[in-house]
Amino acid sequence: MRIGIIGAGFVGQAIAKLAGANGHEVMISNSRGPDTLFSVRSALGCAAGTAAEAAAFGDIVVFAVPLKAYRSIPAGLLAGKIVIDTNNYYPERDGTIEELDRQQTTTSELLAAHLPQSRVVKAFNAIVMADVAKDGRPSGATDRRALPIAGDDADAKATVARLTGQFGFDVVDAGPLSEGWRFERARPAYCMRLNRAELERMLAATTRDAFVEEGAWRK
Ligand SMILES: NC(=O)c1ccc[n+]([C@@H]2O[C@H](COP(=O)([O-])OP(=O)(O)OC[C@H]3O[C@@H](n4cnc5c(N)ncnc54)[C@H](OP(=O)(O)O)[C@@H]3O)[C@@H](O)[C@H]2O)c1
């Protein structure tokens, strides 16, 4: 597949590397333009372009910019695309978003509302990028880690689940985007190393008031 990546930070680079290693064609981008990605492009062995070029390039487009910047990506660029939403909400970085604080919506529903012609799948938000490169295991391994996804389009979710499997992870489908709160930042399953059965149980048991201590997932 061709995978376009908007955002060339920790997430964009980690996913670009895994996608390339699994035989996909990758184009990465940032806000400052491809000239600023000269070394990154060489190190990852991928193409670099503008955000618009990466969006046009991808069958799948990975949305890996900080949440505060999501509206700066024009929706038209991503019309008709499967968009992987890796975002998490950090108020100290992104500013206060009251609908999220009041749990009236989820981060991925915000993005989906901004991208009405795209098929948004929430994925890869609940793993620290330092782990994404080293925790993958072959299918059937007893210690294979599972990652949660959510989305409103079954075909798009199946495509993202296959990609996640190639990267070495089982997948647990948490349901539509409206259920994505179950694995947002600071929820019990967030960035936890769990197998499929453990993750299924934890997502099902997560209640609206269940949060872990800030930063617990980095310990
Ligand atoms: N780091 C992790 O382990 C991790 C894990 C899971 C999820 N997440 C979440 O994933 C998202 C990305 O995180 P990150 O750690 O990769 O962030 P990061 O290292 O700060 O990188 C952000 C990237 O987004 C680019 N960007 C910002 N605005 C843009 C725009 N308008 N157009 C194109 N590119 C733009 C930046 O490019 P410039 O430098 O050119 O501005 C930069 O390359 C965040 O919501 C984060 O919370 C992070």
The ligand as a Tripos MOL2 file, in Angstrom:
@<TRIPOS>MOLECULE
LIG
   48    52     1     0     0
SMALL
NO_CHARGES

@<TRIPOS>ATOM
      1 N1          5.0760   10.3420   20.9820 N.am      1 LIG1
      2 C1          4.3780    9.2240   21.2440 C.2       1 LIG1
      3 O1          4.9310    8.2110   21.7530 O.2       1 LIG1
      4 C2          2.9030    9.1820   20.8970 C.ar      1 LIG1
      5 C3          2.2640    7.9330   20.9180 C.ar      1 LIG1
      6 C4          0.9420    7.8500   20.5260 C.ar      1 LIG1
      7 C5          0.2530    9.0030   20.1520 C.ar      1 LIG1
      8 N2          0.8630   10.2140   20.1680 N.ar      1 LIG1
      9 C6          0.0980   11.4100   19.7250 C.3       1 LIG1
     10 O2          0.3030   11.5400   18.3090 O.3       1 LIG1
     11 C7          0.3270   12.9220   17.9310 C.3       1 LIG1
     12 C8          1.6970   13.2610   17.3260 C.3       1 LIG1
     13 O3          2.6710   13.0710   18.3360 O.3       1 LIG1
     14 P1          4.2430   13.1810   18.1260 P.3       1 LIG1
     15 O4          4.8430   12.7420   19.4090 O.co2     1 LIG1
     16 O5          4.6510   12.5240   16.8650 O.co2     1 LIG1
     17 O6          4.4120   14.7710   17.9660 O.3       1 LIG1
     18 P2          5.7270   15.5900   17.5980 P.3       1 LIG1
     19 O7          6.9470   14.7510   17.8110 O.co2     1 LIG1
     20 O8          5.6060   16.9090   18.2740 O.co2     1 LIG1
     21 O9          5.5890   15.8090   16.0110 O.3       1 LIG1
     22 C9          4.5400   16.5480   15.4720 C.3       1 LIG1
     23 C10         4.7430   16.6510   13.9730 C.3       1 LIG1
     24 O10         3.5800   17.2770   13.4190 O.3       1 LIG1
     25 C11         4.0010   18.1930   12.4360 C.3       1 LIG1
     26 N3          2.9860   19.2080   12.2260 N.ar      1 LIG1
     27 C12         2.4700   20.0800   13.1010 C.ar      1 LIG1
     28 N4          1.5380   20.8610   12.4920 N.ar      1 LIG1
     29 C13         1.5000   20.4440   11.1930 C.ar      1 LIG1
     30 C14         0.7640   20.8640   10.0570 C.ar      1 LIG1
     31 N5         -0.1240   21.8560   10.1360 N.pl3     1 LIG1
     32 N6          0.9970   20.2460    8.8730 N.ar      1 LIG1
     33 C15         1.8980   19.2440    8.7770 C.ar      1 LIG1
     34 N7          2.6160   18.7910    9.8400 N.ar      1 LIG1
     35 C16         2.4210   19.4060   11.0270 C.ar      1 LIG1
     36 C17         5.2850   18.7810   12.9880 C.3       1 LIG1
     37 O11         6.0140   19.3480   11.9500 O.3       1 LIG1
     38 P3          6.9400   20.6580   12.1920 P.3       1 LIG1
     39 O12         7.9930   20.2490   13.1680 O.co2     1 LIG1
     40 O13         7.4440   20.9900   10.8160 O.co2     1 LIG1
     41 O14         6.0040   21.7030   12.7290 O.co2     1 LIG1
     42 C18         5.9400   17.5060   13.5440 C.3       1 LIG1
     43 O15         6.6420   16.8400   12.5180 O.3       1 LIG1
     44 C19         0.0260   13.6980   19.2240 C.3       1 LIG1
     45 O16        -1.3400   13.9360   19.3500 O.3       1 LIG1
     46 C20         0.5130   12.7410   20.3040 C.3       1 LIG1
     47 O17        -0.0840   13.0150   21.5610 O.3       1 LIG1
     48 C21         2.1970   10.3210   20.5230 C.ar      1 LIG1
@<TRIPOS>BOND
     1     1     2 1
     2     2     3 2
     3     2     4 1
     4     4     5 ar
     5     4    48 ar
     6     5     6 ar
     7     6     7 ar
     8     7     8 ar
     9     8     9 1
    10     8    48 ar
    11     9    10 1
    12     9    46 1
    13    10    11 1
    14    11    12 1
    15    11    44 1
    16    12    13 1
    17    13    14 1
    18    14    15 2
    19    14    16 1
    20    14    17 1
    21    17    18 1
    22    18    19 2
    23    18    20 1
    24    18    21 1
    25    21    22 1
    26    22    23 1
    27    23    24 1
    28    23    42 1
    29    24    25 1
    30    25    26 1
    31    25    36 1
    32    26    27 ar
    33    26    35 ar
    34    27    28 ar
    35    28    29 ar
    36    29    30 ar
    37    29    35 ar
    38    30    31 1
    39    30    32 ar
    40    32    33 ar
    41    33    34 ar
    42    34    35 ar
    43    36    37 1
    44    36    42 1
    45    37    38 1
    46    38    39 2
    47    38    40 1
    48    38    41 1
    49    42    43 1
    50    44    45 1
    51    44    46 1
    52    46    47 1
@<TRIPOS>SUBSTRUCTURE
     1 LIG1         1 GROUP 0 **** ****
